[in-house]
Amino acid sequence: MTPRWWAAVTLAALLAAVALIAALRVPWSGPPTPRADQIAALRELPADAVARGRAFHTALRPSTYAGMGFGLVVALVLGLTPLGAALVRLAGRPFNGHWLAEALLGGLLVVFAGELVGLPFAAWRQVVVRRYGLSTQGWGGWAVDLLKGYAIGAVLGALVLVVFYTVTHFAPRWWWAFAAAGAAGLTVLLTFVFPVLVEPVFNKFTPLEPGQLRSDLIAMADRDGVPVRDVLVADASRRTRAVNAYVSGLGPTRRIVVYDTLLRQAPPAEVESVVAHELGHAKDGDVVTGTLIGALGAAAGVCALYLLGSWAGLLRRAGVDSLAEPRAVALLLAVATVAGLVAAPLQNAVSRRIEARADRHALALTGDPVTFEAMQARLSQVNLSDPDPNPVEYALFASHPSTVRRMAAARVWARSSR
């Protein structure tokens, strides 16, 4: 059997595994959210806050859509014309076209070109966020964070590029197998190291001061059967006025993280409600589920790319002979960009189901739907959310249930519990 046949079989097996995990671990039946309850909840929210949230998203929409569109166009122009291959060749010219120089420098140059095109739209979004008072960051701090993100991306990108093209160079027929295993392993590794290596680059974390709230959060986690290493406070206020909390990490790295903005703006009961939701993710193993699906999906993507390499017309458009050569990196990024845009609505639909399950967990753990509703209203107002967004945009882009849906679910839960 040929490597291509084995790649096809492996791809089918990986996709079947993803489907099986999703079928078993994703809650496909969501809680009821009657439209009447949604409308009632919307009417109880302050009208000026609802109008401000909608105005904010209206102001953000042009920069968001324009950024997505231009990013896609640049990826396709670089990937589906010889321009991307020419950039890689240019980067490797000082090193006599050595394949490793083309892989590393050429790959980073192509990625940087895409980032450069997206920079004006990111700045445009920052202008809107600052105008509406959600951002507390000056342009200097924003630029520093941007450079930090570029630096981390460059390090990870360099590692991936060097390893990937080393494998394709020395194993031209079976590179897909090694690369698939590496992609899956890297996905799992990042789940463990991100909380301890990457998060501290952007935020300072300090232990929550001993007191009633800390004791209550630890007790709630113990009651829920979710061991946590610590309760930390993130200095989010230096960047934003938004409120949030999350449970980060797996096993020995798991900790509850609370924004300092949440502690300042919400009473303890509402903080507990938010943390109870995040404990639901840990209780149901949502991070493990996401990691498994991500790892298997990454491996499947590599196999699909290998099979795509037999499409002679695609290679001819990109001006390359094979996907395994460094000059094809722009083509790989173009395919990944298109695949990401196509898969995003499905990923968001899965995310909304998982978030709704975590909401139910929070309601059951706290037994306090009134506080849950109050917290959802606060999140919507402070974070400038649209509590009842356009259905099309909601289906395509929303990773969480809307505010009115979450409040409606709480009302249904309250009636059923009675």
C-alpha positions in Angstrom: 0.0 0.0 0.0 1.2 3.5 -0.9 1.8 6.3 1.6 -1.1 8.2 0.0 -3.4 5.2 0.7 -2.3 5.1 4.3 -2.8 8.8 4.7 -6.4 8.5 3.4 -7.1 5.6 5.9 -5.5 7.6 8.7 -7.5 10.7 7.9 -10.8 8.7 7.9 -9.9 7.1 11.2 -9.0 10.5 12.8 -12.2 12.1 11.6 -14.2 9.1 12.9 -12.5 9.5 16.3 -13.3 13.3 16.4 -16.9 12.5 15.5 -17.1 9.8 18.3 -15.6 12.1 20.9 -17.9 14.9 19.9 -20.9 12.6 20.0 -20.1 11.3 23.5 -18.7 14.4 25.2 -20.5 17.4 23.6 -24.1 18.1 25.0 -26.0 18.3 21.7 -29.3 18.8 23.4 -29.3 22.3 25.0 -31.5 23.6 27.8 -34.8 25.2 26.7 -34.7 28.9 26.3 -38.3 30.0 25.4 -38.4 33.2 23.3 -41.0 34.6 25.7 -38.5 34.3 28.6 -35.8 35.9 26.4 -38.0 38.9 25.6 -39.0 39.3 29.2 -35.3 39.2 30.2 -34.4 41.8 27.5 -37.1 44.2 28.8 -35.7 44.0 32.3 -32.3 45.1 31.2 -31.6 48.9 31.3 -32.6 50.3 27.9 -29.6 52.6 27.7 -27.2 49.7 28.4 -28.8 47.6 25.7 -28.5 50.5 23.2 -24.9 51.2 24.2 -23.9 47.6 23.7 -25.6 47.4 20.3 -24.0 50.7 19.3 -20.6 49.4 20.3 -20.9 46.3 18.2 -22.2 48.3 15.3 -19.1 50.5 15.5 -16.9 47.4 15.7 -18.5 45.6 12.8 -16.7 47.4 9.9 -13.2 46.9 11.3 -14.0 43.2 12.1 -15.4 42.3 8.8 -12.9 44.3 6.8 -10.0 42.7 8.7 -11.4 39.2 8.1 -11.9 40.0 4.4 -8.5 41.6 3.8 -6.8 38.8 5.7 -8.5 36.2 3.5 -7.6 38.1 0.3 -3.9 38.4 1.4 -3.7 34.7 2.3 -5.2 33.7 -1.1 -3.0 36.1 -3.1 0.1 34.8 -1.4 -0.9 31.2 -1.5 -2.6 30.9 -4.9 -0.1 32.9 -6.9 3.7 32.6 -7.2 4.1 35.7 -5.0 4.2 33.7 -1.8 6.9 31.4 -3.2 8.8 34.4 -4.4 8.8 35.9 -0.9 10.2 32.6 0.5 12.8 32.5 -2.2 13.8 36.1 -1.4 14.3 35.3 2.3 16.5 32.4 1.5 18.6 34.2 -1.1 21.3 35.4 1.4 21.9 31.8 2.4 22.1 30.5 -1.2 18.6 29.2 -1.1 19.2 26.7 1.6 16.0 24.8 2.4 16.2 25.5 6.1 16.7 29.2 5.6 13.7 29.3 3.3 11.6 27.3 5.7 12.4 29.5 8.7 13.0 33.0 7.3 10.6 32.6 4.4 7.9 31.1 6.5 8.1 33.9 9.1 8.2 36.5 6.3 4.9 35.2 4.8 3.3 35.2 8.3 4.6 38.7 9.0 3.1 39.9 5.7 -0.3 38.7 6.8 0.1 40.3 10.3 1.2 43.6 8.7 -2.0 43.8 6.6 -4.1 43.1 9.7 -2.4 45.7 11.9 -4.5 48.7 10.7 -7.7 46.9 11.4 -6.5 45.9 14.9 -5.7 49.5 15.5 -9.1 50.5 14.2 -10.8 48.1 16.7 -8.7 49.5 19.5 -9.9 53.0 18.6 -13.5 51.9 18.9 -12.8 50.0 22.2 -11.1 53.1 23.7 -13.9 55.4 22.5 -16.5 53.3 24.3 -14.4 53.2 27.5 -14.0 49.4 27.5 -10.2 49.7 27.2 -8.0 51.2 29.9 -4.9 50.8 27.8 -2.9 53.6 26.2 -1.4 53.1 22.8 2.0 52.3 24.3 0.6 49.5 26.4 -1.4 48.2 23.4 1.7 48.2 21.2 3.7 46.3 23.9 1.0 43.7 24.1 1.0 43.4 20.3 4.7 43.0 20.2 4.6 40.3 22.9 2.0 38.4 20.9 4.2 38.7 17.8 7.2 37.5 19.7 5.4 34.4 21.1 3.9 33.7 17.7 7.4 34.0 16.1 8.9 31.5 18.6 6.1 29.0 18.1 6.1 29.6 14.4 9.8 29.1 14.0 9.7 25.9 16.0 6.8 24.5 13.9 8.4 25.6 10.6 11.8 24.1 11.4 10.5 20.8 12.6 7.9 20.5 9.9 10.2 21.2 7.0 13.0 19.1 8.5 10.6 16.2 8.5 9.5 16.8 4.9 13.1 17.1 3.8 14.3 13.9 5.3 11.1 11.8 5.0 9.6 13.1 1.7 7.2 10.1 1.4 6.0 9.7 5.0 6.3 13.2 6.3 2.6 13.4 6.9 2.7 10.6 9.5 5.5 12.3 11.6 3.9 15.8 11.2 0.5 14.6 12.2 1.9 13.0 15.4 3.9 16.2 16.1 0.8 18.5 15.5 -1.2 16.4 17.9 1.6 16.4 20.5 2.1 20.1 20.3 -1.6 20.7 20.8 -1.6 18.7 24.0 1.7 20.3 25.2 0.4 23.8 24.8 -2.6 23.0 27.0 -0.3 22.3 29.9 2.3 25.1 29.3 0.1 27.9 28.2 -1.2 28.8 31.7 2.3 28.8 33.3 4.4 30.2 30.4 2.2 32.3 28.2 -0.5 33.8 30.4 2.1 35.5 32.8 3.5 37.3 29.8 0.4 39.4 29.5 -1.0 39.5 33.0 0.4 39.6 36.5 -1.2 37.0 38.8 -1.3 37.3 42.5 -3.0 35.0 45.1 -6.4 36.1 46.2 -6.1 37.5 49.7 -7.2 35.2 52.5 -10.8 35.9 53.5 -14.4 34.8 53.2 -14.5 34.9 49.4 -11.4 32.8 48.9 -12.6 30.3 51.5 -16.0 30.1 49.8 -14.5 29.6 46.3 -12.1 26.8 47.6 -15.0 25.2 49.5 -17.2 25.4 46.4 -14.5 23.7 44.3 -14.1 21.0 46.9 -17.8 20.5 47.1 -17.9 20.1 43.4 -15.0 17.6 43.4 -12.7 19.8 41.3 -9.3 20.2 43.0 -7.7 23.5 42.3 -4.1 24.5 43.0 -4.8 28.1 43.9 -7.2 31.1 43.5 -5.4 33.9 41.6 -6.3 37.5 40.7 -5.3 38.8 37.2 -4.5 42.4 36.8 -6.9 42.8 33.9 -7.8 46.4 34.9 -4.5 47.6 33.4 -5.9 46.6 30.0 -9.7 46.6 30.2 -12.9 47.3 32.2 -14.4 43.9 31.2 -15.1 41.4 33.9 -14.4 37.7 33.7 -13.1 34.6 35.5 -11.9 31.2 34.3 -10.4 27.9 35.4 -7.0 27.4 33.8 -4.8 24.4 33.2 -5.0 20.7 33.8 -4.1 18.6 36.7 -1.3 20.2 38.7 -1.6 23.5 36.8 -5.3 24.0 37.4 -6.2 27.2 39.1 -9.2 29.6 39.5 -8.4 33.0 37.9 -10.5 36.0 38.7 -10.2 39.4 37.0 -9.6 42.2 39.5 -12.3 44.1 37.7 -14.8 41.4 38.6 -13.8 41.6 42.3 -14.3 45.4 42.2 -17.6 45.5 40.4 -19.5 42.4 41.5 -20.7 41.3 44.9 -19.2 38.0 46.2 -22.3 36.0 45.3 -22.0 37.0 41.7 -18.3 36.1 41.7 -19.2 32.7 43.0 -21.8 32.3 40.2 -19.2 33.0 37.5 -16.6 30.7 39.1 -19.3 28.0 39.4 -19.7 28.2 35.7 -16.0 27.8 35.1 -15.9 24.9 37.6 -18.5 23.3 35.4 -16.0 23.2 32.5 -13.4 21.5 34.7 -16.0 19.1 36.2 -17.2 18.0 32.8 -13.6 17.8 31.4 -14.3 20.4 28.7 -10.6 21.3 28.5 -9.7 17.6 28.0 -12.4 17.3 25.3 -11.2 20.4 23.5 -7.6 19.2 23.7 -8.5 15.8 22.3 -10.6 17.2 19.5 -7.9 19.8 18.8 -5.1 17.2 18.7 -7.0 14.8 16.5 -8.2 17.6 14.3 -4.7 18.9 13.9 -3.4 15.5 12.9 -6.3 15.1 10.5 -5.5 18.5 9.0 -1.9 17.4 8.2 -3.2 14.2 6.5 -5.6 16.2 4.5 -2.9 18.6 3.4 -0.8 15.7 2.3 -3.6 14.3 0.1 -4.2 17.8 -1.2 -0.7 17.8 -2.5 -1.7 15.6 -5.4 -3.8 18.5 -6.8 -1.5 19.6 -9.7 -3.5 22.6 -10.6 -3.3 24.0 -7.1 0.5 23.6 -7.0 0.8 25.1 -10.4 -1.1 28.2 -9.2 1.2 28.6 -6.3 4.3 28.1 -8.4 5.6 25.1 -6.4 6.2 21.5 -7.2 5.2 20.0 -3.9 3.6 20.9 -0.6 6.6 19.5 1.2 8.9 22.2 -0.1 9.4 25.4 2.0 8.3 27.7 -0.9 4.8 26.2 -0.4 4.3 27.7 3.0 2.1 30.4 1.7 -0.1 27.9 0.1 -0.4 25.9 3.3 -1.3 29.1 5.2 -4.0 29.9 2.6 -5.5 26.5 2.9 -5.4 26.7 6.7 -7.1 30.2 6.6 -10.0 29.0 4.4 -10.4 25.8 6.5 -10.5 27.9 9.7 -13.2 30.2 8.3 -15.3 27.3 7.1 -15.0 25.4 10.4 -15.5 28.3 12.7 -19.4 28.3 12.7 -19.4 24.6 13.7 -16.8 25.2 16.4 -18.8 28.1 17.7 -22.0 25.9 17.8 -20.2 23.3 19.8 -18.8 26.0 22.1 -22.3 27.4 22.7 -23.6 23.9 23.8 -20.7 23.4 26.1 -21.1 26.9 27.7 -24.8 26.2 28.2 -24.0 23.0 30.0 -21.6 25.0 32.2 -24.4 27.4 33.0 -26.6 24.6 34.1 -23.8 23.3 36.3 -23.5 26.8 37.9 -27.2 26.9 38.6 -27.1 23.4 40.2 -24.0 24.1 42.2 -25.1 27.5 43.6 -28.9 26.9 43.6 -29.3 30.6 43.0 -30.9 31.5 39.6 -31.6 35.1 40.8 -27.9 35.8 41.3 -27.0 34.0 38.1 -29.4 36.3 36.2 -28.0 39.4 37.9 -24.4 38.3 37.0 -25.4 37.8 33.4 -26.9 41.2 33.3 -23.8 42.7 34.8 -21.5 40.9 32.3 -23.6 42.2 29.4 -23.6 45.8 30.6 -19.9 46.0 31.7 -18.5 44.1 28.7 -20.8 46.0 26.3 -22.4 42.9 24.9 -25.4 42.8 22.6 -27.8 40.9 24.8 -29.9 39.7 21.9 -27.7 39.7 18.7 -28.7 39.3 15.1 -29.5 35.6 14.5 -27.1 35.2 11.5 -24.2 36.8 13.3 -25.0 34.8 16.4 -24.9 31.5 14.5 -21.7 32.3 12.7 -19.6 34.1 15.4 -21.0 33.6 18.9 -19.0 31.2 21.1 -21.3 31.7 24.1 -25.1 31.8 24.4 -26.5 35.3 24.3 -27.4 37.1 27.5 -31.1 36.7 27.1 -30.8 33.0 26.3 -28.7 32.5 29.5 -31.2 34.4 31.5 -34.1 32.5 30.0 -32.4 29.2 30.8 -32.0 30.3 34.4 -35.8 31.1 34.6 -36.7 27.7 33.1 -34.3 26.0 35.6 -35.9 28.0 38.5 -39.4 26.9 37.5 -38.3 23.2 37.1 -36.5 23.3 40.5 -39.6 24.5 42.2 
